[in-house]
Amino acid sequence: MFNREVWRHFDYWLFGAVVTLSIFGITMIRSAIAGNIDLATIDRSQTIFVIAGLFIILVVAMIDYHYWSSLARLLYVFGIVFLIIILLIGNLAFGSTRWIVIAGINIQPSELVKIIMIIVLADFFAHNKDRIHDIRTILSSFILTIGMVIWILLQPNLSTSIVIMVIWAAMLWLSGLPVKYIAIFAVVGIVLFAILFPFLEQYQQERIFNFIFPDPNASYGDNYNVEQALITIGSGGWFGMGYGHGSQVQLRFLKVRHTDFIFASMAEEFGFIGTVLV
């Protein structure tokens, strides 16, 4: 199960990059929540999660990847069961049931499912590498993916569902399927999405419309966060306003600045040059 030889081939540069970016991320969160009593412990919690995550990376790196392949089916069933549990007893927030509290920690199973699907699809394509051009193999992989995605759509969580479908397309390409076939599937996917669009939640439809056809005169409502994010990024200029000195961030014009819009926070404080370096 454990492979000690892995350290000879361990990517220390990649691991170092992860550590560096994690530390930088924590410092950005600290700046984004400055002065907010309700979020005062977020940076400390994130530090604990990063340390735990790095430990898990090292442990998982010691396990022979063939072992994960043997667990693919079990992980797939586990992912579906976990998603069903979320629908039954999960916490409702912002119109979606995506989170569950375990031992005082908020857990979003759909994030774990991303990793599970990579393992499951890798195992599937490895066992069918000689039949990757067979339409039955492609359809089987699609059904395997949809079997997981459907439970995420019911939360509803459209963005994560799209990410998992992109993972499926990427795994198809990595398995040797010609790009032209993937392009055909992409076109078919767009057509199906247009057909199913009326069945999306109202807020999901509005988000898509606002993204494709933004109102240039809107300064509040559905466009508020996007407009403030653009202002925040623009105010950073080339070199930024300095760590902890971003007016949009510190004066709290930018909402959810420590999570969804952390890039905008970074852009304001470190500018275009800083974001490119990161």
Phi and psi in degrees as a GROMACS rama.xvg file:
@    title "Ramachandran Plot"
@    xaxis  label "Phi"
@    yaxis  label "Psi"
@TYPE xy
-92.3363  135.928  PHE-2
-119.731  105.209  ASN-3
-70.9858  -21.6549  ARG-4
-69.0036  -12.4275  GLU-5
-60.7517  -29.4352  VAL-6
-67.593  -19.9536  TRP-7
-71.441  -26.849  ARG-8
-114.036  8.45632  HIS-9
-65.554  136.261  PHE-10
-85.6885  87.632  ASP-11
-68.1055  -31.2405  TYR-12
-65.2903  -43.3651  TRP-13
-65.0147  -43.2817  LEU-14
-62.0188  -41.2825  PHE-15
-62.9658  -38.6418  GLY-16
-64.0165  -40.1197  ALA-17
-62.8404  -44.9015  VAL-18
-62.0623  -45.8267  VAL-19
-62.5531  -46.0602  THR-20
-67.494  -33.3226  LEU-21
-65.9094  -43.8197  SER-22
-63.3672  -42.9278  ILE-23
-62.9734  -39.9096  PHE-24
-62.1853  -40.4911  GLY-25
-64.6636  -40.9367  ILE-26
-65.2343  -34.629  THR-27
-68.8951  -39.8884  MET-28
-62.2972  -40.5894  ILE-29
-60.2403  -40.3937  ARG-30
-69.578  -40.2962  SER-31
-67.7102  -28.8043  ALA-32
-100.911  5.25088  ILE-33
-53.2775  127.527  ALA-34
84.0757  -2.67763  GLY-35
-98.9288  107.792  ASN-36
-64.4835  -37.5676  ILE-37
-65.203  -25.1029  ASP-38
-111.656  16.5334  LEU-39
-61.2774  -26.0924  ALA-40
-100.34  2.58511  THR-41
-60.101  -43.3836  ILE-42
-65.4164  -37.2573  ASP-43
-68.0585  -40.502  ARG-44
-62.7336  -41.5893  SER-45
-64.4982  -36.3222  GLN-46
-61.7851  -43.1249  THR-47
-62.8035  -42.9649  ILE-48
-64.5005  -38.6195  PHE-49
-64.7473  -45.1319  VAL-50
-61.4139  -43.7434  ILE-51
-64.0279  -40.6216  ALA-52
-63.9967  -41.5307  GLY-53
-65.0783  -37.5586  LEU-54
-63.7609  -41.9835  PHE-55
-63.9611  -39.0821  ILE-56
-57.3874  -46.4929  ILE-57
-65.955  -38.8062  LEU-58
-67.8628  -47.1571  VAL-59
-63.7175  -34.8871  VAL-60
-63.8756  -23.0923  ALA-61
-81.2615  -14.0561  MET-62
-89.3961  130.911  ILE-63
-58.7644  130.313  ASP-64
-63.9528  -21.5519  TYR-65
-63.2759  -27.8131  HIS-66
-66.0139  -39.1763  TYR-67
-65.7765  -35.7297  TRP-68
-60.9626  -38.3858  SER-69
-69.8645  -19.4271  SER-70
-97.604  3.1118  LEU-71
-55.6401  -49.0121  ALA-72
-64.7629  -42.1729  ARG-73
-63.4594  -41.9132  LEU-74
-64.0218  -37.7257  LEU-75
-62.7431  -47.0065  TYR-76
-64.2131  -41.7031  VAL-77
-58.8431  -43.3469  PHE-78
-62.0344  -45.0197  GLY-79
-64.7746  -45.3293  ILE-80
-60.707  -42.3021  VAL-81
-63.0812  -41.5023  PHE-82
-67.138  -36.9596  LEU-83
-66.4641  -39.9796  ILE-84
-60.1119  -39.641  ILE-85
-60.2041  -42.6478  ILE-86
-63.5543  -30.098  LEU-87
-85.9434  -43.4694  LEU-88
-130.438  10.6647  ILE-89
-70.631  165.868  GLY-90
-85.3491  129.607  ASN-91
-84.6652  125.718  LEU-92
-148.919  131.046  ALA-93
55.117  36.5918  PHE-94
82.2975  4.52533  GLY-95
-132.708  151.612  SER-96
-108.753  92.5362  THR-97
-121.319  -16.2266  ARG-98
-118.575  153.881  TRP-99
-141.735  140.885  ILE-100
-96.7069  120.352  VAL-101
-125.73  118.622  ILE-102
56.6233  37.3816  ALA-103
79.4403  5.80422  GLY-104
-112.957  129.264  ILE-105
-74.4018  124.073  ASN-106
-121.72  132.617  ILE-107
-109.724  98.8852  GLN-108
-57.3072  -30.7698  PRO-109
-62.2951  -27.2814  SER-110
-69.8511  -39.2646  GLU-111
-67.3138  -33.5157  LEU-112
-63.1745  -31.0063  VAL-113
-57.1109  -45.4641  LYS-114
-68.8422  -41.6563  ILE-115
-59.4536  -43.3295  ILE-116
-67.5809  -31.6589  MET-117
-63.7177  -44.4527  ILE-118
-65.4303  -45.747  ILE-119
-63.6779  -46.7697  VAL-120
-69.2989  -36.6275  LEU-121
-61.7541  -42.7126  ALA-122
-64.7277  -41.9905  ASP-123
-63.0818  -48.5621  PHE-124
-69.9752  -30.5735  PHE-125
-65.2452  -35.8304  ALA-126
-81.3616  -12.0999  HIS-127
-126.325  29.6484  ASN-128
-64.838  -24.4675  LYS-129
-87.56  -5.3795  ASP-130
-123.864  25.312  ARG-131
-64.8199  -25.931  ILE-132
-85.2965  -6.87306  HIS-133
-76.6586  127.288  ASP-134
-59.9505  -30.5689  ILE-135
-66.856  -35.9452  ARG-136
-66.5609  -42.8923  THR-137
-64.2619  -44.6842  ILE-138
-64.8991  -37.3715  LEU-139
-63.5565  -41.6827  SER-140
-66.903  -35.0759  SER-141
-65.6414  -45.2942  PHE-142
-62.8676  -39.3147  ILE-143
-59.8073  -41.362  LEU-144
-72.4591  -45.4921  THR-145
-62.5793  -33.1534  ILE-146
-57.6831  -27.5099  GLY-147
-93.0789  -40.3051  MET-148
-64.2043  -35.8951  VAL-149
-57.0676  -35.9074  ILE-150
-74.0303  -27.159  TRP-151
-76.2784  -36.918  ILE-152
-63.6097  -30.6225  LEU-153
-72.9963  -11.3051  LEU-154
-65.5479  -42.059  GLN-155
-90.1892  148.061  PRO-156
-143.771  84.3427  ASN-157
-69.1754  -41.0333  LEU-158
-62.0773  -45.6361  SER-159
-66.715  -35.3233  THR-160
-60.9897  -42.1765  SER-161
-65.3561  -41.0596  ILE-162
-59.3566  -43.7334  VAL-163
-66.7365  -36.553  ILE-164
-66.8842  -34.7412  MET-165
-66.5811  -38.5402  VAL-166
-59.5835  -43.2511  ILE-167
-59.5476  -46.0299  TRP-168
-64.2875  -40.0042  ALA-169
-65.5282  -39.2867  ALA-170
-67.8223  -34.8568  MET-171
-60.4648  -45.9557  LEU-172
-64.5378  -44.0319  TRP-173
-65.6406  -24.8422  LEU-174
-79.8772  -5.75166  SER-175
109.329  4.60162  GLY-176
-72.7225  128.905  LEU-177
-56.0777  146.523  PRO-178
-60.0289  -33.6369  VAL-179
-61.6379  -34.5898  LYS-180
-69.252  -40.3642  TYR-181
-64.5182  -37.1295  ILE-182
-63.2203  -39.7333  ALA-183
-63.084  -43.6567  ILE-184
-63.2709  -36.0303  PHE-185
-63.2394  -42.9077  ALA-186
-63.3865  -44.4921  VAL-187
-61.6713  -39.8097  VAL-188
-62.8291  -40.5311  GLY-189
-64.3286  -41.8574  ILE-190
-62.5913  -45.2242  VAL-191
-63.6649  -38.5474  LEU-192
-62.4687  -41.0494  PHE-193
-64.1581  -36.7996  ALA-194
-68.9192  -38.8106  ILE-195
-86.9525  -6.83208  LEU-196
-52.8096  -44.3945  PHE-197
-61.417  -17.4207  PRO-198
-91.269  -2.27811  PHE-199
-72.6269  160.498  LEU-200
-62.3281  152.458  GLU-201
-57.5867  -44.0498  GLN-202
-67.3381  -30.2352  TYR-203
-69.24  -41.4522  GLN-204
-61.9272  -42.3967  GLN-205
-64.9447  -38.9538  GLU-206
-62.6783  -42.3545  ARG-207
-66.2113  -44.0151  ILE-208
-61.8825  -42.9753  PHE-209
-66.6394  -30.1098  ASN-210
-73.4986  -43.4987  PHE-211
-79.1606  -40.0468  ILE-212
-125.655  69.6379  PHE-213
-68.2625  144.208  PRO-214
-83.2953  112.591  ASP-215
-64.8495  -18.1149  PRO-216
-98.2729  -3.46377  ASN-217
-74.8201  135.496  ALA-218
-132.397  11.2223  SER-219
-155.668  -176.854  TYR-220
70.1859  -138.509  GLY-221
-62.4342  -26.1005  ASP-222
-94.3028  -3.05582  ASN-223
-57.9887  -51.9934  TYR-224
-62.111  -40.2766  ASN-225
-65.7497  -43.7471  VAL-226
-62.8482  -43.8754  GLU-227
-66.3087  -35.3542  GLN-228
-64.7585  -41.8268  ALA-229
-65.2016  -40.6314  LEU-230
-63.4936  -41.8779  ILE-231
-62.7739  -45.4188  THR-232
-63.6658  -44.3359  ILE-233
-64.8492  -35.6046  GLY-234
-69.4996  -16.5826  SER-235
-74.3679  -24.338  GLY-236
61.0877  -147.735  GLY-237
-78.0291  -42.7041  TRP-238
-117.765  0.489714  PHE-239
82.2909  171.19  GLY-240
-96.9647  -0.802872  MET-241
99.7344  150.386  GLY-242
-60.8727  125.022  TYR-243
79.104  7.49921  GLY-244
-118.919  13.5245  HIS-245
-74.2852  120.608  GLY-246
-66.5746  -42.2084  SER-247
-62.6278  -37.3764  GLN-248
-78.4386  -51.5393  VAL-249
-69.4961  -29.3961  GLN-250
-89.6679  -0.0923998  LEU-251
67.4223  27.9149  ARG-252
-69.3365  -33.0691  PHE-253
-87.3036  119.537  LEU-254
-87.0945  166.637  LYS-255
32.7299  46.0124  VAL-256
-72.2099  -17.3347  ARG-257
-93.1154  -2.59718  HIS-258
-130.923  -88.3174  THR-259
-59.9249  -35.0028  ASP-260
-113.624  32.51  PHE-261
-65.5379  -29.4271  ILE-262
-64.4626  -41.7458  PHE-263
-63.1811  -38.9466  ALA-264
-60.9432  -44.5089  SER-265
-64.5578  -40.7437  MET-266
-63.7235  -37.1972  ALA-267
-69.8006  -36.2368  GLU-268
-86.8894  -28.6919  GLU-269
-119.352  -3.97089  PHE-270
71.2484  -174.402  GLY-271
-62.6163  -43.2869  PHE-272
-61.5407  -43.6909  ILE-273
-64.3156  -42.537  GLY-274
-67.4165  -36.3729  THR-275
-65.2169  -41.7201  VAL-276
-63.8889  -40.6606  LEU-277
